[in-house]
Amino acid sequence: MSAACIFLFITVVSSEESPKKSAEEPKAGEELFKHNCAVCHPDGQNIITKDKTLHKEDLDEHGIKKLADIVKLMRNPGPGMTKFDEKTISDKDAIEIAKYILKTFK
């Protein structure tokens, strides 16, 4: 087998074993949000406390402006919100969720 054939074979097999992420695949924050948050916050709304949505104007009104503010709220929420400790959602994942919220619900 020639070197060119071997190279082509390896290239095809490698691309089949490790497909590249497409632009259509959801991001980590989006998947985490859907799994942990979307049941109470569909489309950034709030089914428990209607005036505390995840949309920028409501977040701003309640002093939530940074990633750390969202993570802090996840760790120590107000009445009606599920508490997400580090065992339930890691700090890394909580930050990904916060990034998704700030990017998505403008």
MOPAC internal coordinates of N, CA, C and O (Angstrom, degrees):
PM7 1SCF
backbone

  N    0.0000 0     0.00 0     0.00 0    0    0    0
  C    1.4559 1     0.00 0     0.00 0    1    0    0
  C    1.5283 1   108.16 1     0.00 0    2    1    0
  O    1.2310 1   120.43 1   -45.38 1    3    2    1
  N    1.3000 1   116.78 1   134.62 1    3    2    1
  C    1.4574 1   120.83 1  -177.23 1    5    3    2
  C    1.5272 1   110.89 1   -75.71 1    6    5    3
  O    1.2310 1   120.95 1   -18.17 1    7    6    5
  N    1.3093 1   115.79 1   161.83 1    7    6    5
  C    1.4674 1   121.50 1   179.40 1    9    7    6
  C    1.5241 1   110.84 1   -61.96 1   10    9    7
  O    1.2310 1   120.21 1   142.98 1   11   10    9
  N    1.3213 1   117.21 1   -37.02 1   11   10    9
  C    1.4660 1   121.05 1  -179.99 1   13   11   10
  C    1.5295 1   110.56 1   -64.72 1   14   13   11
  O    1.2310 1   120.14 1   138.38 1   15   14   13
  N    1.3102 1   117.34 1   -41.62 1   15   14   13
  C    1.4759 1   121.28 1   178.77 1   17   15   14
  C    1.5216 1   110.79 1   -65.05 1   18   17   15
  O    1.2310 1   120.37 1   138.25 1   19   18   17
  N    1.3267 1   116.89 1   -41.75 1   19   18   17
  C    1.4677 1   120.87 1   179.03 1   21   19   18
  C    1.5193 1   109.74 1   -63.19 1   22   21   19
  O    1.2310 1   120.08 1   135.20 1   23   22   21
  N    1.3265 1   117.46 1   -44.80 1   23   22   21
  C    1.4603 1   121.31 1   179.12 1   25   23   22
  C    1.5267 1   110.74 1   -60.14 1   26   25   23
  O    1.2310 1   120.26 1   134.74 1   27   26   25
  N    1.3340 1   117.11 1   -45.26 1   27   26   25
  C    1.4551 1   121.75 1   179.76 1   29   27   26
  C    1.5248 1   110.30 1   -62.59 1   30   29   27
  O    1.2310 1   119.89 1   136.75 1   31   30   29
  N    1.3089 1   117.82 1   -43.25 1   31   30   29
  C    1.4657 1   122.60 1   179.36 1   33   31   30
  C    1.5271 1   110.54 1   -61.64 1   34   33   31
  O    1.2310 1   119.90 1   133.39 1   35   34   33
  N    1.3171 1   117.80 1   -46.61 1   35   34   33
  C    1.4619 1   121.90 1   179.82 1   37   35   34
  C    1.5217 1   110.56 1   -63.49 1   38   37   35
  O    1.2310 1   119.82 1   139.00 1   39   38   37
  N    1.3089 1   117.94 1   -41.00 1   39   38   37
  C    1.4612 1   122.07 1   179.54 1   41   39   38
  C    1.5202 1   111.17 1   -62.43 1   42   41   39
  O    1.2310 1   120.00 1   134.90 1   43   42   41
  N    1.3108 1   117.61 1   -45.10 1   43   42   41
  C    1.4689 1   121.74 1  -179.96 1   45   43   42
  C    1.5126 1   110.71 1   -65.99 1   46   45   43
  O    1.2310 1   119.77 1   132.92 1   47   46   45
  N    1.3225 1   118.04 1   -47.08 1   47   46   45
  C    1.4617 1   121.62 1  -179.62 1   49   47   46
  C    1.5255 1   110.58 1   -63.46 1   50   49   47
  O    1.2310 1   119.87 1   137.83 1   51   50   49
  N    1.3234 1   117.84 1   -42.17 1   51   50   49
  C    1.4636 1   121.38 1   179.84 1   53   51   50
  C    1.5179 1   111.16 1   -62.84 1   54   53   51
  O    1.2310 1   120.03 1   138.33 1   55   54   53
  N    1.3115 1   117.55 1   -41.67 1   55   54   53
  C    1.4599 1   119.54 1  -178.65 1   57   55   54
  C    1.5138 1   111.29 1   -69.70 1   58   57   55
  O    1.2310 1   119.36 1   151.85 1   59   58   57
  N    1.3137 1   118.83 1   -28.15 1   59   58   57
  C    1.4597 1   121.44 1   177.89 1   61   59   58
  C    1.5162 1   111.19 1   -76.20 1   62   61   59
  O    1.2310 1   119.92 1   145.69 1   63   62   61
  N    1.3310 1   117.76 1   -34.31 1   63   62   61
  C    1.4585 1   121.50 1  -177.92 1   65   63   62
  C    1.5139 1   112.67 1   -78.04 1   66   65   63
  O    1.2310 1   119.74 1   149.85 1   67   66   65
  N    1.3171 1   118.10 1   -30.15 1   67   66   65
  C    1.4599 1   120.66 1  -178.56 1   69   67   66
  C    1.5217 1   110.11 1  -130.98 1   70   69   67
  O    1.2310 1   120.53 1  -102.77 1   71   70   69
  N    1.3216 1   116.59 1    77.23 1   71   70   69
  C    1.4591 1   118.79 1  -179.07 1   73   71   70
  C    1.5165 1   111.57 1   -63.38 1   74   73   71
  O    1.2310 1   121.01 1   -35.67 1   75   74   73
  N    1.3178 1   115.68 1   144.33 1   75   74   73
  C    1.4596 1   120.29 1   177.80 1   77   75   74
  C    1.5167 1   109.09 1   -76.21 1   78   77   75
  O    1.2310 1   120.71 1   -32.25 1   79   78   77
  N    1.3104 1   116.25 1   147.75 1   79   78   77
  C    1.4594 1   120.34 1   176.28 1   81   79   78
  C    1.5128 1   109.31 1   -67.20 1   82   81   79
  O    1.2310 1   121.35 1   -44.60 1   83   82   81
  N    1.2890 1   115.03 1   135.40 1   83   82   81
  C    1.4609 1   118.29 1   176.38 1   85   83   82
  C    1.5160 1   109.22 1   -90.28 1   86   85   83
  O    1.2310 1   120.99 1   -16.28 1   87   86   85
  N    1.3177 1   115.71 1   163.72 1   87   86   85
  C    1.4635 1   120.61 1   179.63 1   89   87   86
  C    1.5274 1   110.63 1   -65.49 1   90   89   87
  O    1.2310 1   120.12 1   160.83 1   91   90   89
  N    1.3337 1   117.38 1   -19.17 1   91   90   89
  C    1.4501 1   120.94 1  -177.43 1   93   91   90
  C    1.5299 1   113.07 1   -84.28 1   94   93   91
  O    1.2310 1   120.21 1   164.17 1   95   94   93
  N    1.3332 1   117.21 1   -15.83 1   95   94   93
  C    1.4579 1   119.53 1  -179.75 1   97   95   94
  C    1.5233 1   110.10 1   -69.55 1   98   97   95
  O    1.2310 1   120.41 1   -42.07 1   99   98   97
  N    1.3371 1   116.82 1   137.93 1   99   98   97
  C    1.4595 1   118.82 1   179.78 1  101   99   98
  C    1.5268 1   112.04 1   -66.45 1  102  101   99
  O    1.2310 1   121.20 1   -28.89 1  103  102  101
  N    1.2971 1   115.30 1   151.11 1  103  102  101
  C    1.4525 1   121.70 1   177.54 1  105  103  102
  C    1.5286 1   109.46 1   -80.46 1  106  105  103
  O    1.2310 1   120.38 1   -16.47 1  107  106  105
  N    1.3086 1   116.89 1   163.53 1  107  106  105
  C    1.4615 1   121.61 1  -178.95 1  109  107  106
  C    1.5196 1   111.77 1   -56.70 1  110  109  107
  O    1.2310 1   120.01 1   133.75 1  111  110  109
  N    1.3262 1   117.59 1   -46.25 1  111  110  109
  C    1.4592 1   120.83 1  -178.61 1  113  111  110
  C    1.5134 1   112.49 1   -61.17 1  114  113  111
  O    1.2310 1   120.86 1   140.73 1  115  114  113
  N    1.3093 1   115.96 1   -39.27 1  115  114  113
  C    1.4617 1   120.35 1   179.43 1  117  115  114
  C    1.5267 1   110.95 1   -64.80 1  118  117  115
  O    1.2310 1   120.46 1   133.81 1  119  118  117
  N    1.3181 1   116.73 1   -46.19 1  119  118  117
  C    1.4649 1   120.34 1   178.96 1  121  119  118
  C    1.5303 1   110.88 1   -62.55 1  122  121  119
  O    1.2310 1   120.21 1   135.97 1  123  122  121
  N    1.3182 1   117.20 1   -44.03 1  123  122  121
  C    1.4628 1   121.37 1   179.05 1  125  123  122
  C    1.5189 1   110.82 1   -62.88 1  126  125  123
  O    1.2310 1   120.55 1   138.02 1  127  126  125
  N    1.3241 1   116.55 1   -41.98 1  127  126  125
  C    1.4616 1   121.01 1   178.08 1  129  127  126
  C    1.5222 1   110.02 1   -61.63 1  130  129  127
  O    1.2310 1   120.17 1   131.78 1  131  130  129
  N    1.3207 1   117.29 1   -48.22 1  131  130  129
  C    1.4625 1   120.89 1  -179.48 1  133  131  130
  C    1.5233 1   111.03 1   -58.63 1  134  133  131
  O    1.2310 1   120.59 1   139.40 1  135  134  133
  N    1.3138 1   116.48 1   -40.60 1  135  134  133
  C    1.4665 1   121.69 1  -176.92 1  137  135  134
  C    1.5316 1   112.62 1   -73.60 1  138  137  135
  O    1.2310 1   119.90 1   141.84 1  139  138  137
  N    1.3123 1   117.79 1   -38.16 1  139  138  137
  C    1.4639 1   121.32 1  -171.61 1  141  139  138
  C    1.5240 1   115.84 1  -107.31 1  142  141  139
  O    1.2310 1   119.72 1   153.75 1  143  142  141
  N    1.3172 1   118.13 1   -26.25 1  143  142  141
  C    1.4638 1   120.97 1  -167.72 1  145  143  142
  C    1.5247 1   115.08 1  -120.08 1  146  145  143
  O    1.2310 1   120.44 1   148.53 1  147  146  145
  N    1.3168 1   116.76 1   -31.47 1  147  146  145
  C    1.4659 1   121.22 1  -169.41 1  149  147  146
  C    1.5207 1   113.78 1   -62.57 1  150  149  147
  O    1.2310 1   119.54 1   154.88 1  151  150  149
  N    1.3170 1   118.48 1   -25.12 1  151  150  149
  C    1.4624 1   119.15 1  -179.04 1  153  151  150
  C    1.5365 1   110.82 1   -62.54 1  154  153  151
  O    1.2310 1   119.90 1   143.50 1  155  154  153
  N    1.3142 1   117.80 1   -36.50 1  155  154  153
  C    1.4700 1   122.02 1   177.83 1  157  155  154
  C    1.5244 1   112.67 1   -98.06 1  158  157  155
  O    1.2310 1   120.53 1   161.14 1  159  158  157
  N    1.3303 1   116.60 1   -18.86 1  159  158  157
  C    1.4684 1   121.51 1  -177.23 1  161  159  158
  C    1.5271 1   111.43 1  -124.59 1  162  161  159
  O    1.2310 1   119.46 1  -125.10 1  163  162  161
  N    1.3493 1   118.63 1    54.90 1  163  162  161
  C    1.4671 1   118.73 1   178.59 1  165  163  162
  C    1.5252 1   110.54 1   -63.97 1  166  165  163
  O    1.2310 1   121.18 1   -49.12 1  167  166  165
  N    1.3159 1   115.36 1   130.88 1  167  166  165
  C    1.4739 1   121.51 1  -178.90 1  169  167  166
  C    1.5285 1   112.59 1    53.29 1  170  169  167
  O    1.2310 1   120.66 1  -148.79 1  171  170  169
  N    1.3261 1   116.34 1    31.21 1  171  170  169
  C    1.4632 1   120.64 1   177.72 1  173  171  170
  C    1.5134 1   114.65 1    80.97 1  174  173  171
  O    1.2310 1   120.18 1  -179.41 1  175  174  173
  N    1.3070 1   117.26 1     0.59 1  175  174  173
  C    1.4672 1   120.97 1   179.11 1  177  175  174
  C    1.5326 1   109.22 1   -78.77 1  178  177  175
  O    1.2310 1   120.27 1     5.10 1  179  178  177
  N    1.3117 1   117.09 1  -174.90 1  179  178  177
  C    1.4621 1   122.02 1   178.23 1  181  179  178
  C    1.5286 1   107.05 1  -139.85 1  182  181  179
  O    1.2310 1   120.48 1   -67.75 1  183  182  181
  N    1.3272 1   116.68 1   112.25 1  183  182  181
  C    1.4643 1   119.24 1  -176.19 1  185  183  182
  C    1.5205 1   112.65 1   -78.74 1  186  185  183
  O    1.2310 1   119.54 1   167.04 1  187  186  185
  N    1.3205 1   118.48 1   -12.96 1  187  186  185
  C    1.4677 1   122.91 1  -179.48 1  189  187  186
  C    1.5270 1   110.74 1   -93.97 1  190  189  187
  O    1.2310 1   120.83 1   124.31 1  191  190  189
  N    1.3350 1   116.02 1   -55.69 1  191  190  189
  C    1.4650 1   122.30 1  -178.88 1  193  191  190
  C    1.5194 1   107.80 1  -120.67 1  194  193  191
  O    1.2310 1   120.69 1   -81.69 1  195  194  193
  N    1.3044 1   116.29 1    98.31 1  195  194  193
  C    1.4719 1   122.55 1  -170.54 1  197  195  194
  C    1.5267 1   114.90 1   -55.72 1  198  197  195
  O    1.2310 1   119.73 1   148.20 1  199  198  197
  N    1.3465 1   118.11 1   -31.80 1  199  198  197
  C    1.4706 1   119.71 1  -177.40 1  201  199  198
  C    1.5259 1   113.26 1   -87.90 1  202  201  199
  O    1.2310 1   119.76 1  -175.91 1  203  202  201
  N    1.3214 1   118.06 1     4.09 1  203  202  201
  C    1.4642 1   121.20 1   178.20 1  205  203  202
  C    1.5280 1   109.81 1  -115.62 1  206  205  203
  O    1.2310 1   121.80 1  -115.61 1  207  206  205
  N    1.3384 1   114.16 1    64.39 1  207  206  205
  C    1.4615 1   119.35 1   178.25 1  209  207  206
  C    1.5248 1   109.29 1   -80.51 1  210  209  207
  O    1.2310 1   121.35 1    -1.17 1  211  210  209
  N    1.3097 1   115.02 1   178.83 1  211  210  209
  C    1.4619 1   120.94 1   176.99 1  213  211  210
  C    1.5226 1   111.99 1   -96.22 1  214  213  211
  O    1.2310 1   120.55 1  -171.40 1  215  214  213
  N    1.3059 1   116.56 1     8.60 1  215  214  213
  C    1.4625 1   120.50 1   178.51 1  217  215  214
  C    1.5252 1   110.01 1   -77.77 1  218  217  215
  O    1.2310 1   121.32 1   -33.13 1  219  218  217
  N    1.3166 1   115.09 1   146.87 1  219  218  217
  C    1.4623 1   122.18 1  -171.24 1  221  219  218
  C    1.5244 1   113.84 1   -49.46 1  222  221  219
  O    1.2310 1   119.77 1   134.14 1  223  222  221
  N    1.3241 1   118.05 1   -45.86 1  223  222  221
  C    1.4685 1   119.42 1  -177.10 1  225  223  222
  C    1.5316 1   111.76 1   -62.03 1  226  225  223
  O    1.2310 1   120.18 1   141.76 1  227  226  225
  N    1.3399 1   117.26 1   -38.24 1  227  226  225
  C    1.4652 1   119.66 1   177.89 1  229  227  226
  C    1.5233 1   111.82 1   -73.77 1  230  229  227
  O    1.2310 1   120.53 1   139.76 1  231  230  229
  N    1.3324 1   116.59 1   -40.24 1  231  230  229
  C    1.4655 1   119.21 1   177.15 1  233  231  230
  C    1.5283 1   109.72 1   -60.21 1  234  233  231
  O    1.2310 1   120.39 1   132.68 1  235  234  233
  N    1.3363 1   116.86 1   -47.32 1  235  234  233
  C    1.4658 1   121.47 1   179.44 1  237  235  234
  C    1.5339 1   111.14 1   -58.31 1  238  237  235
  O    1.2310 1   121.24 1   135.90 1  239  238  237
  N    1.3276 1   115.24 1   -44.10 1  239  238  237
  C    1.4642 1   120.37 1  -178.79 1  241  239  238
  C    1.5329 1   112.19 1   -60.44 1  242  241  239
  O    1.2310 1   120.87 1   151.03 1  243  242  241
  N    1.3263 1   115.95 1   -28.97 1  243  242  241
  C    1.4595 1   120.24 1  -179.47 1  245  243  242
  C    1.5345 1   112.48 1  -101.71 1  246  245  243
  O    1.2310 1   120.37 1  -164.95 1  247  246  245
  N    1.3375 1   116.89 1    15.05 1  247  246  245
  C    1.4630 1   121.53 1   174.78 1  249  247  246
  C    1.5139 1   114.58 1    75.01 1  250  249  247
  O    1.2310 1   120.17 1  -158.91 1  251  250  249
  N    1.3170 1   117.28 1    21.09 1  251  250  249
  C    1.4621 1   121.56 1  -179.98 1  253  251  250
  C    1.5215 1   107.32 1  -105.64 1  254  253  251
  O    1.2310 1   121.24 1   -76.03 1  255  254  253
  N    1.3432 1   115.23 1   103.97 1  255  254  253
  C    1.4605 1   119.77 1  -172.48 1  257  255  254
  C    1.5259 1   113.45 1  -126.51 1  258  257  255
  O    1.2310 1   120.07 1   161.55 1  259  258  257
  N    1.3386 1   117.48 1   -18.45 1  259  258  257
  C    1.4605 1   121.22 1  -174.64 1  261  259  258
  C    1.5252 1   110.51 1  -124.13 1  262  261  259
  O    1.2310 1   121.35 1   -14.11 1  263  262  261
  N    1.3343 1   115.02 1   165.89 1  263  262  261
  C    1.4614 1   120.60 1   176.39 1  265  263  262
  C    1.5272 1   110.82 1   -54.17 1  266  265  263
  O    1.2310 1   120.92 1   135.03 1  267  266  265
  N    1.3240 1   115.85 1   -44.97 1  267  266  265
  C    1.4646 1   120.49 1  -177.84 1  269  267  266
  C    1.5237 1   111.76 1   -61.43 1  270  269  267
  O    1.2310 1   120.08 1   146.81 1  271  270  269
  N    1.3273 1   117.45 1   -33.19 1  271  270  269
  C    1.4686 1   120.73 1   178.60 1  273  271  270
  C    1.5272 1   111.04 1   -64.90 1  274  273  271
  O    1.2310 1   120.64 1   139.52 1  275  274  273
  N    1.3227 1   116.38 1   -40.48 1  275  274  273
  C    1.4639 1   120.26 1   179.68 1  277  275  274
  C    1.5213 1   110.28 1   -69.05 1  278  277  275
  O    1.2310 1   120.45 1   135.43 1  279  278  277
  N    1.3276 1   116.75 1   -44.57 1  279  278  277
  C    1.4643 1   120.28 1   179.20 1  281  279  278
  C    1.5261 1   109.75 1   -61.30 1  282  281  279
  O    1.2310 1   120.08 1   137.37 1  283  282  281
  N    1.3162 1   117.45 1   -42.63 1  283  282  281
  C    1.4673 1   121.59 1   178.56 1  285  283  282
  C    1.5362 1   110.58 1   -59.32 1  286  285  283
  O    1.2310 1   120.56 1   138.23 1  287  286  285
  N    1.3142 1   116.53 1   -41.77 1  287  286  285
  C    1.4596 1   120.77 1   178.88 1  289  287  286
  C    1.5291 1   111.24 1   -66.96 1  290  289  287
  O    1.2310 1   120.44 1   143.86 1  291  290  289
  N    1.3159 1   116.77 1   -36.14 1  291  290  289
  C    1.4674 1   120.26 1   177.25 1  293  291  290
  C    1.5313 1   110.51 1   -64.89 1  294  293  291
  O    1.2310 1   120.94 1   142.71 1  295  294  293
  N    1.3178 1   115.80 1   -37.29 1  295  294  293
  C    1.4739 1   121.06 1  -177.56 1  297  295  294
  C    1.5302 1   112.58 1   -78.48 1  298  297  295
  O    1.2310 1   120.53 1   148.77 1  299  298  297
  N    1.3211 1   116.60 1   -31.23 1  299  298  297
  C    1.4642 1   121.07 1  -177.10 1  301  299  298
  C    1.5375 1   108.63 1  -140.75 1  302  301  299
  O    1.2310 1   120.58 1  -106.67 1  303  302  301
  N    1.3300 1   116.51 1    73.33 1  303  302  301
  C    1.4655 1   119.89 1  -174.23 1  305  303  302
  C    1.5218 1   113.16 1   -78.49 1  306  305  303
  O    1.2310 1   121.91 1   -11.30 1  307  306  305
  N    1.3050 1   113.96 1   168.70 1  307  306  305
  C    1.4538 1   120.38 1   175.13 1  309  307  306
  C    1.5209 1   110.18 1   -83.22 1  310  309  307
  O    1.2310 1   120.68 1     4.33 1  311  310  309
  N    1.3240 1   116.31 1  -175.67 1  311  310  309
  C    1.4607 1   121.09 1  -179.53 1  313  311  310
  C    1.5328 1   111.95 1   -58.91 1  314  313  311
  O    1.2310 1   121.16 1   -43.25 1  315  314  313
  N    1.3108 1   115.39 1   136.75 1  315  314  313
  C    1.4555 1   121.45 1   176.15 1  317  315  314
  C    1.5179 1   114.88 1    93.52 1  318  317  315
  O    1.2310 1   119.69 1   165.71 1  319  318  317
  N    1.3333 1   118.20 1   -14.29 1  319  318  317
  C    1.4665 1   120.41 1  -178.85 1  321  319  318
  C    1.5218 1   110.30 1  -104.06 1  322  321  319
  O    1.2310 1   120.96 1   -41.14 1  323  322  321
  N    1.3116 1   115.77 1   138.86 1  323  322  321
  C    1.4543 1   122.00 1   176.68 1  325  323  322
  C    1.5223 1   110.14 1   -66.35 1  326  325  323
  O    1.2310 1   120.73 1   -41.83 1  327  326  325
  N    1.3134 1   116.22 1   138.17 1  327  326  325
  C    1.4637 1   121.79 1   176.37 1  329  327  326
  C    1.5233 1   108.56 1   -85.71 1  330  329  327
  O    1.2310 1   120.86 1   -50.33 1  331  330  329
  N    1.3276 1   115.96 1   129.67 1  331  330  329
  C    1.4547 1   122.09 1   178.08 1  333  331  330
  C    1.5252 1   109.07 1  -112.80 1  334  333  331
  O    1.2310 1   120.47 1   -80.93 1  335  334  333
  N    1.3327 1   116.70 1    99.07 1  335  334  333
  C    1.4643 1   119.63 1   179.09 1  337  335  334
  C    1.5291 1   110.08 1   -81.25 1  338  337  335
  O    1.2310 1   120.71 1    -3.43 1  339  338  337
  N    1.3369 1   116.25 1   176.57 1  339  338  337
  C    1.4626 1   121.85 1  -176.29 1  341  339  338
  C    1.5247 1   112.52 1   -64.34 1  342  341  339
  O    1.2310 1   119.99 1   155.97 1  343  342  341
  N    1.3347 1   117.61 1   -24.03 1  343  342  341
  C    1.4640 1   120.30 1   177.91 1  345  343  342
  C    1.5270 1   110.75 1   -75.19 1  346  345  343
  O    1.2310 1   120.50 1   148.46 1  347  346  345
  N    1.3186 1   116.64 1   -31.54 1  347  346  345
  C    1.4566 1   121.54 1  -179.55 1  349  347  346
  C    1.5218 1   111.31 1   -81.19 1  350  349  347
  O    1.2310 1   120.79 1   132.30 1  351  350  349
  N    1.3192 1   116.10 1   -47.70 1  351  350  349
  C    1.4696 1   122.45 1   177.81 1  353  351  350
  C    1.5252 1   106.85 1  -133.51 1  354  353  351
  O    1.2310 1   120.79 1   -62.89 1  355  354  353
  N    1.3165 1   116.10 1   117.11 1  355  354  353
  C    1.4660 1   120.30 1  -179.09 1  357  355  354
  C    1.5268 1   110.10 1   -62.90 1  358  357  355
  O    1.2310 1   120.89 1   -18.59 1  359  358  357
  N    1.3276 1   115.91 1   161.41 1  359  358  357
  C    1.4635 1   119.93 1   177.32 1  361  359  358
  C    1.5235 1   110.95 1   -58.10 1  362  361  359
  O    1.2310 1   120.54 1   138.58 1  363  362  361
  N    1.3262 1   116.58 1   -41.42 1  363  362  361
  C    1.4725 1   121.04 1   179.59 1  365  363  362
  C    1.5257 1   109.94 1   -60.81 1  366  365  363
  O    1.2310 1   120.26 1   133.66 1  367  366  365
  N    1.3253 1   117.10 1   -46.34 1  367  366  365
  C    1.4667 1   120.53 1  -179.76 1  369  367  366
  C    1.5297 1   111.77 1   -68.33 1  370  369  367
  O    1.2310 1   120.47 1   143.58 1  371  370  369
  N    1.3272 1   116.70 1   -36.42 1  371  370  369
  C    1.4691 1   120.15 1   178.03 1  373  371  370
  C    1.5274 1   110.26 1   -62.46 1  374  373  371
  O    1.2310 1   120.39 1   141.00 1  375  374  373
  N    1.3134 1   116.86 1   -39.00 1  375  374  373
  C    1.4640 1   121.11 1   177.73 1  377  375  374
  C    1.5272 1   110.26 1   -66.55 1  378  377  375
  O    1.2310 1   119.96 1   140.62 1  379  378  377
  N    1.3185 1   117.69 1   -39.38 1  379  378  377
  C    1.4708 1   120.70 1   177.33 1  381  379  378
  C    1.5259 1   110.98 1   -62.88 1  382  381  379
  O    1.2310 1   120.43 1   139.15 1  383  382  381
  N    1.3292 1   116.78 1   -40.85 1  383  382  381
  C    1.4677 1   120.85 1   177.03 1  385  383  382
  C    1.5305 1   109.58 1   -63.13 1  386  385  383
  O    1.2310 1   120.59 1   134.74 1  387  386  385
  N    1.3235 1   116.48 1   -45.26 1  387  386  385
  C    1.4691 1   120.91 1  -179.68 1  389  387  386
  C    1.5280 1   110.83 1   -61.24 1  390  389  387
  O    1.2310 1   119.99 1   137.77 1  391  390  389
  N    1.3281 1   117.62 1   -42.23 1  391  390  389
  C    1.4665 1   121.35 1   177.55 1  393  391  390
  C    1.5287 1   109.77 1   -60.21 1  394  393  391
  O    1.2310 1   121.02 1   135.66 1  395  394  393
  N    1.3129 1   115.65 1   -44.34 1  395  394  393
  C    1.4629 1   120.24 1  -179.96 1  397  395  394
  C    1.5287 1   110.77 1   -61.36 1  398  397  395
  O    1.2310 1   120.43 1   135.19 1  399  398  397
  N    1.3159 1   116.78 1   -44.81 1  399  398  397
  C    1.4790 1   121.23 1  -179.48 1  401  399  398
  C    1.5250 1   109.98 1   -60.34 1  402  401  399
  O    1.2310 1   120.09 1   129.56 1  403  402  401
  N    1.3327 1   117.44 1   -50.44 1  403  402  401
  C    1.4676 1   120.41 1  -176.98 1  405  403  402
  C    1.5241 1   112.26 1   -65.12 1  406  405  403
  O    1.2310 1   120.52 1   147.59 1  407  406  405
  N    1.3222 1   116.61 1   -32.41 1  407  406  405
  C    1.4685 1   121.00 1  -179.10 1  409  407  406
  C    1.5291 1   111.19 1   -79.07 1  410  409  407
  O    1.2310 1   119.98 1   145.34 1  411  410  409
  N    1.3165 1   117.64 1   -34.66 1  411  410  409
  C    1.4645 1   121.52 1  -169.62 1  413  411  410
  C    1.5095 1   114.49 1   -90.83 1  414  413  411
  O    1.2310 1   120.13 1   137.91 1  415  414  413
  N    1.3075 1   117.35 1   -42.09 1  415  414  413
  C    1.4636 1   120.50 1  -172.20 1  417  415  414
  C    1.5229 1   111.18 1  -103.18 1  418  417  415
  O    1.2310 1   121.15 1  -112.63 1  419  418  417
  N    1.3255 1   115.41 1    67.37 1  419  418  417
  C    1.4630 1   122.74 1  -175.85 1  421  419  418
  C    1.5081 1   112.04 1   -76.19 1  422  421  419
  O    1.2310 1   120.10 1   180.00 1  423  422  421

